[in-house]
Amino acid sequence: MVAKEIKIIIVDDNLVFRNVARNFLQSEFNYRIIGEASGGKEFFTLPNIHQANIILMDLQMPEVDGYYITKEMLKDYNYMKVIAITMHTEKAYLQELIRVGFKGCVFKPDFYKNIQDAIISVNSNKYYFPQQINL
Amino acid sequence: MWMNVFVGVFLGFLLCKSWQPLIKKITESFFQNFKIESSESKDSCIIINGGEQLLESIFENAPVPMLLINKQTELIMMNKAALEIGIDTEKEFSGKGPGYSLGCISASINEKGCGDSAECSRCRLRLTIQDTFKTKTSKNKVPVIFVACKNSTDISYNFLISTSYIEIQNAPMVLMVMEDVTSIIKAEKALIESEFRYKQITRAITDYIYTILVDDNGAISTHHTPACFKITGYQAEEFESNPGLWLDIVYEKDRSDFVLFLKNAKTSSEKNLMEHRIIRKDGRVCWISNVLVLKGFRKDKTIQYDGIIHDITERKLAEEALENQNKLFNTMLDNLPIGIFMMSVQEGKPIQANRHAKELMGRGIVDGAGLSNLNEVYDAYVAGTDQLYPVEKMPIVRGLEGYESHVDNMEIEHPDGKRILLEVFGCPVFDKDNNIVASLVGFCDITQRKNDEFALRESERKLSIIFEYSHIGISLSDENGNIQYMNPAFCQLLGYQPDQAIGQNFRIFTDPDDVESEIKIIHKLRNRETDSVSFEKKYIRHSGLEIWVQMQVSCFRDIHGNITNFIAIIEDISERKKSIDLLKASEEKFRNIFNTSNDAILITDTKGNILEVNNITIEHSGYPLDVLKKLNIVEMVDINDREPIKHQLENIKDQKGFIQTSYVNGRGEKLYIEVVGHTINYDGREAILMISRDISERKIMQQKILNAIIEAEEKERTFFSQELHDGIGPILSTIKLYLQWIQNPDTKSDKSILLDEALNTIEEAIISVKEISNKLSPNVLKKFGLGTAINSFVKKLENLGNVKFSIDVQLSERLRPEIEIMLYRVLVEAINNSLKYAEASLIKIDIKTDSGSLLVSYFDNGKGFKIDELENNFGNGLFNMQNRVTTCEGSFVVKSNRGEGTEIKIVIPEHKFLKTVSLS
């Protein structure tokens, strides 16, 4: 069976990471990256947010952080499935993430290992959070 | 009569020697005047008529003074007798010496006299002579008193003068014959006096004599002499008319005895005497002694008695009074509080002992007691011994010998063995003839008194020792402050000899300045506000030097409360005063330090209870003194510090305490304090002196600095963490992703491309690390110094294009590294602020040295700000900059205002910024 194509938007201020993430997800799993943003401003100017199935959202960004962007975005697109991506394992709290509306979370160092499971789980309306996340 | 005859004869003879007729005449007149009674006179007359010579001799020798006076009252002749009584012819007729002898007469005759013939002899004589000349008759016996002078002695004579008128050769003459009646008058006078005396005596005698005639039925008649009235009040006639009266007046109770007495008198011819009472007519009762003598039995069987009544009422009353007095005396004697004991001389034994004497001696009059054994009988001992009291020394015996004496060492032992110490006074008793009849002693028990006396003497001795040997001066003065006594210490303290000061007023010691206050004190005593006052005062010694004494003045009062004496007690306190003065000065000094200190000073006990605080403590603590003194410092301080402070207080002896703590004061402010404590001795007990310094400001400043440092560090850490995290972290994560990707054998991508990508990413990571490292500590700064580093930093920003920089650094040499780093960071921060908050378009930086100091000026043309309206973030940044500068002893001044840009001036002193080794 041909799996339905999953459309993804990546929001991260680090260009190097965006590049590798895009290449990796496209070439290995055939996901379609339909948009990229380096911060809040850029994100809300994207024309095709509503087309995305999943948004990968970096939590720490210079201007406005991922929490804020997610909260604002969910006001318009409450169905959107957002997966938090972060370097700071110690700064991510499960309760806070869920309250804001994230459906999953992947730590950057474990991106290679966990991102596919996360995307699949979240896309099929399941939560995906790492074992070691703070509560 | 004789005299008259002779006078007549003599006169006849005298005058007729040549004038016979005259003689005859005289003789006739003589015989007319003087009657011749006896026959002898007739014979004499015959003789007179017979011989002239005889007559002349008779005249001359007649014992009666005879004078012949003519009409001019001149004395013509006088005889020898007249001459004898002092009549001097020569004297008289020369008219000299009036008042004597005949001069008296002649003067009386010539003179007018007093005019009263009844009293005045002169007048009488003059009148008589004049009368005789006038009537030419004889006058008989005119009494005349005159004073004659005989042998220079005045003698008063009484004469009866007879005058006869005669004419001799027709010349009228008066013959004066003076009869001396002086002795007769004297005798008469004596008789009259004697008669008068007897009359008086008989009048004075009250006794009366009576006679009664009684028969068997009673008195028949009585005769009482008039004196009976005085005694009985009845007249003699009343007794006569009522013969029974004499018995009726006898007092009723005595009447039977009186009748008996009458009967007895009948049988006895001797004198019978009865004393009995009668009732007078006026009803009074009086005592009489009645002596009755039987006169005899008459033929008609009546009996006659003679009696003498004598009033003895007064005697009886006296006797009664005596008896009463005796009774009184005996009662008194018995009730006297002293023992009275009497011994008779005649009987040689005790005769009287009063009740008290019996009690004191334990016995009364003992039979057989005599002079020799008095001490044995009465057990009299010498006090305190068993030796019998010598009889000859006993006052009772001495009294018998006529001496008064007194002993106080006689002990009498009672029959029960109890001994009593007696004080005995003895004296002889005399009768009216001064013979000793008895000896009398009075004595009393002095056992108690002796004991008291002993105790008193003992206490007096002690007191006098205290008084004499005390180092405290004691003086006694009268109510006016005049000194009566002072002890040696007093004399010594004031430098006076006792005789110099006694009698002087106390004020001589007083400093004139103190007199007023002394008067006030005395006034207080006089007003009875107090009985004793104590004060310190200055006295002037005899030498004039001052002495400080502690003085206590007390006063004695009489029962009315008036002061009779003052007692002053003084003690030398000069030394003490001196040291107290020093102490006071020193204390004042310390108190000043204590109170003016800028640090709060407080004294607590070892438990931390506050005992004393200074003004600053009160100010800082915000509590009033009385509240403070109830507080405990341990309970005041921050709760966390309490245990350590308690511990430190307990062990403060071993160490000098140094505590930093905080407390909330009375105004609710939290104060930080630093407390230093020492143990001290306060009021004789161990206490802790604490000096508490308010370090609140320092503490706040420290806190601020600390906060700033922490913030700055935090900021840098955050910055670095962010740099690392956001710069290196993602890159490393990416590299990891690439490597995991390559590692996967099933990967769909070309592995060589992936490797290239990974290598590029590693290159990226290296560049990032360099950048971060440079940010942490600019390499340029270390290598090339402040100017280059600033320029290099600025260049990067200039490339962004929004802002222009004007950098002017004029430094001849490198600065100290820490100063370079400090200034670089401050300037970078300032530039960041200018760009971030002020949105400046121009930034100017000048760095130069000027007169040894380093001047850094910074300017931006941005929005500017009001310093007091700074927001926290920026404020902290600014504070941080300032702090960095001031820690290097530099000054940091910011000038800014809204719309006027911002200017910062930093000055660093020379010694701080120059390297120790000059590069040159």
Interface residues (C-beta under 8 A of the other chain):
Chain A: D12 D13 N14 V16 F17 N19 V20 A21 N23 F24 S27 E28 Q60 P62 M87 H88 K108 P109 F111 Y112 K113
Chain B: H725 D726 G729 P730 I731 S733 T734 K736 L737 Y738 Q740 W741 T747 K748 S749 E757 T761 E764
